[in-house]
Amino acid sequence: MNYFLLMFIFFCSFRTLASEFKVYGKIAKELQFAKQEDKFNYKSHSGVIDLENHETRLGAKGSRELESFNLKYNLELGINSSRPDSATTTYKDTSGRVRIRLAYMKFLTQFGNFTFGQDWTPTALLQVKKFDPLASTGAGLHSLAHDYYIETPINIGRLGSEYRGRKDGWSYETPTWAGFKFTIWNDQNDDSDLNPATAVGTEYWEYLLSYEKRWNDLNMNFYLTHRAWDIATKEDERYNLFGWNFEMNQFGFSGSVSQSKEVTKATNKESSKDYLEIGISYKPFDKGTIAVTYGARENNDGVNANDSDIHNFSQVALGYIHQYNEYLRFHAVVFQFKYEEKDASLTANDNTALFTNLGAMVIF
């Protein structure tokens, strides 16, 4: 309830300030059918869930032109009735989850754009908007809506690329020149310790070079990301990504390849995660989009230096999105998730799950 009170105060205090002000939101739900192997005692099931990759939300945003710059601001709450409000072993509970998704101010100047507050990290927004045409469905690769439903011996996390979502930080974005733009981002991983006797959270730096250009009917985009962070027990932590997005008439081709590495100081051994995602889309008419996606990740734990360290995740999906009008959207997706051990002696851990999701979204 406190969240809603804060939002109400926000509305009242900023309404008089803004020359442009909008209250917006969406309700996003899916009926999910899941079938997987019974050997882990994880049975087939069906049920209505919030759309984790594009959860129900309520927000306000506005802008105002000032003398030497433009000010934009955005406050957005995620209202997810399927996720628990705290870290528990139960997927659903009676409270649901209410959280702050966005809370930032952005200053647009002739020298570039400056952002302060909780916003999308630069690459995360690309993962949602550019790389995965089914990102706004249950088959989205960046934040798996079905991770709680699939039994694997290690955490599934993300497929396709390493997704960090929204964080409290600051960024600077250069003006665009000949299609090129550079963005720098810094955050403390939402762990700002107020006790001066202890260290703050892990610090992340992210650098994104973008090239976005339209040539006649071809919209061509390339992206390079380098991310570095600092964990006390690790060293040489880094993540590199190359992504692309092409659109021409009704067709689209997008994806990314990336790798994350870090070295454990105590053992001097390197662990890594290799990612791949590919998306192909086709618009048979203005309101409809058909898409096929593939996402994969290979974990190398860097402990035993043999095949027992290597774990493979993959997902292939087929989906259709129908934008009925600006206020209502429907979608249907079918996708298969696989977990496989490279070591033949560990194949008992392998699992395959098949999902069919039917969803609707009301936008206001």
N, C-alpha and C positions, 0 to 999 in steps of 0.2 A: 504493500500500500504506500510506503514511503516513496517508492519510485514514481508513482503516479502523482503524488503531492509535489515532488520536485519538478516534474514535467509541467504541472499546472502553473507553478510559480514561474517557470521558464516562459511559458506562453504569455502570461500577464506582463512580465517585465520587458520582454523583447517585442511585444506586439507594437508598441508605440515607437520603437527604434527603427523597425524595418520598413523599407520602402516596398520590399517584396517579402511576403511571409506565407508559408503554406504548412498546414497540418496534413500529414499523409500517413498511410499505413497499408497493410495487406494481411489477409488471412490465407495461409497456405497449408493444405492438408493432403495426405495421401492415404489410399487404401493399399496396404502392402501385403503381398502373398510371398512367403519364403519357404523354400524346401531345401534341406541339406541332409547330409548323411547322419544316420542315427547313432553312429558309433561313439559320439561324444555326449550322447544323451541330450543333444540340442535338436528338438523336434521341429517339424514343419509347423507353420502358424500363419495367421493372417490377422490384420488389425488396422485401425486408423491411427496414424501418427502425424505429428507435425513435420513439415518438410525441413529436415535438418539443414540441408544445403541452402535453403532460402526461407528461413523460419518466419513465422508470423511476427509482425512488428508494428510499432507505432512511433511516429517521429514528427519533428518540426524542423523546418529549415527556412532560411531567409538570406537576404543580401541587402546591402546599402552602399550607394556610391558616395564616397567621401572626396575630399579635395584632391588628394594625390594618390589614392588607391581605392579599390573596391573591397568591401568586407563581406565574407560569406560565413555562415555558421550553420551547424547541424547538430541536433540532439536526437538520438534514436534508441528506442528500447526494443530488445528482442523478447517476445512473449511466447515461450515454447511450452506447450502443455504436455509434451511427451518426455522431455528431459527432466531429471530430478533437480531440485533446487540446490542440492549440495552433493558432494562426492559420496555416492552410496553404491551398493552393488545392485540396486534395483533400477531397472530402466525407467519404469513409470512409477510415479507416486501421485499423491493427491494434490500436491502444491504446484507442480510444474516449475518452470524456470523463467524468472524475469531478470534480465541483465542489461547493462548499458552496452550497446553496440557502437554507437558513434557519439562523440562529444568533443567537437573541435571548432576552431575558428581559422579561417583562411584569409590571408591578405594578398590580393592580386595587384601587382605593381608592374611598371614597365621594365623592371629589372628581374622579374621572375615572381614566382608564387611561394609564400611562406605559410606553413601550416603548423599549428600547435594544438595538441590534444589527442584524443583517441580517434584514429582514422585508420583506413585501410593501409597496410604496408604496401609499398609500390607494386611488388610482384604479385601479392595476393589478389589485388584488384584485376590484374591481367589474367590470373588463373580462373577467375569467375567470369570475366567479360570477354576474353579473347581466345583462350586456349581450348576450352571445353564447351562445345555447343549444348551439352546436356547438364551443365553445371547447376541449373536451377531446378533439377529434378532429383529424385532419390538415387539416380545413377551417377550423380556428380562425383568427380574423382577427388576434389580438393578437401572435402570434409564428409567422410562416408556416413550416410544416414543409417546404414545397416551394420556398422562395426560392432554394436552390442549384440547383434543377433548371430554372428558368425563365430564359431569356436575355433581358435587357433592357439598354439602354445605361446606365442608372443604377440604383443600389441600390433594391431593392424595399422593404425595411424592413417596416413594418407597414401594414395596411389598417384602416379603420374608426375607429381612434383611435390616439393616440400613446402607446405602451406602454413603461414604464420598468422593469417587473418588480420584482425584489427588490434592495434596496440596504442598505448599512450606514449607519444613521442613528438618529435618535430621533424620537419622536412623542408628542403628547398628544391624548387623545380625551376630550371632555367627557361627563358623564352625559347620558342621553337625557331630553329634556323635550318632552312633547306630540308625540312622533315625530321631533323635530329633534335633530341631533347635529353637532358641529363637530370637525374633526380638523386638526391642524397637523403638518407633517412637514418634516424637514431632513436633507439628506445632502450628501456631497462627491463624489457620482458614483463611489464606490469608488476614488478616486484620492488617498489620503492620503499625500502626499510627506513622507518622514521627514527630508529634507534641509532645515534651517531657512533655507538661503540661497535656496531657490526656493519658489514659491507652491504651495499645495495645489490640488487639482482643482477643477473647476467646482462651485460651490455651488448647490444646488437648494432652493427652498422651495415647498411644496405645501399648499394650503388646500382642504379639502373640507367642504361643507355637505350633510348628508344629511337626507332626510325619508322615514321608513319607517312606514307605518301600515296596519293591517288593518281594513277596513270590511265586516263580515259575510263574504261569500265572496270579496271583492275584496282582494287584497294589492297596495297601491299604494306605489311607491318613486320618489323623485326625487333627483337628485344634481347639484350644481354644484361644479366644480373650477376653481381658478386656480393656475397654476404659473409661477414665475419663476426664472430662473437667470442666471448671470453668466459670459460668455466674454470673454476679453481683446480679441478682434478684433470683438466684436459689442456691440450695445446694444439696450435696449428689448426683451429677450427675454421672451416670454410665451406661455402656452398656456391656453385656456379651453375648458371642456367642459360640456355639459348632457346628462345621461343619465336614462333612465327604465327601469322594469321593472314591468309589470302582470301579475298572475296571478289567474285566476278559474276555479275548478273545474279542468277539464283544459286550459285555454287559457293561453297566455302571449304577451305582446307586449313587446319590449324594444329598446333601442338607444341611440345617442348621436349628437350632432353636436358637432364641435369644430374649433378652428383654432389653429395654431401660427404665430407670427411672430417675426422678428428682423431687425435692421438691421445691415448691414456698415459698420463705421466708415470704412474707407478710401474707399468709394464712396458712402456715405450712401444705399444702395439697400436696399429691404425685400424679403425673401423670405418666402414663406408656404406652409403646407400646410393644406388643408381636408379634413376627414374626415367620413364618414358611415357608420353601421352600423345595420342593422335586423334583428331576429330575430323569427320567429313560430314558436311551438311548440304541439304538441297531444299529449296523452297519451291514446291510445285505451284503454289499460288501465294498471294500476299499474306494471308493469315496463317499459313501452315508451314512447318519446318520438320523435315525428316533428317535424323542424324544417326551416325554410327560412331562410337568411340572405343578406344582401347587404352588402357592404362596398366602400367607395370612398375614394380619396385623389386630390387634385389638387395637384401641385407647381407653384409659381410661383417660378422661380429668382431673379427680380428683378434680372436682369443686362442683358438686351437690350430690355426693355420692349415685347416683341412676342410673337406666338404661339409662337415657338421656345423661349420660357422655360417653356411650360406642358406638363406631362406628366400623363397620367391613368392610374390603376390602378383596376381593379374586379374583384370576384369575386362570383359567385352560387353558392349551395350548397344541396343537398338531402341530408338525412341521417336515419338511424334509429339510435337507441341503445336497446339491450336490456339491462337490469340483471337478469341471470339470477338472482343472489342477492347477498348482501352481499360475496361473495368473488370474483365473476366477472362480467365485463361484455363485451358484444360491440357493435360498431357498423359501419355501412356508410355511406359518404358519396360523393356525386358532385358535383364542382364544376368550374366554368370560371373561369379567370383570364385577364384581358385587360390588355395594355399598349397605350396609344394616344397618339400625338403629336397635338397640336392643329394644329401647322404642317403644311400639306399637303405641303410639300417634304421632310418628315422621316418620312413614313409608312412608309418602308422599315424603320424601327425597330420598327414595330408587331409584336406577337406575341400569339398566343392559345394557351393550354394547357388541356387537359382531363384531369382526374384522377378516378380511381376508387380509393378506399381501403377496405380491409376490415381491421378491427382487433379486438384482444382485450386485456383488461386483467385481471390477477390481483391481487387486493388482500388484504393480510394485516396 
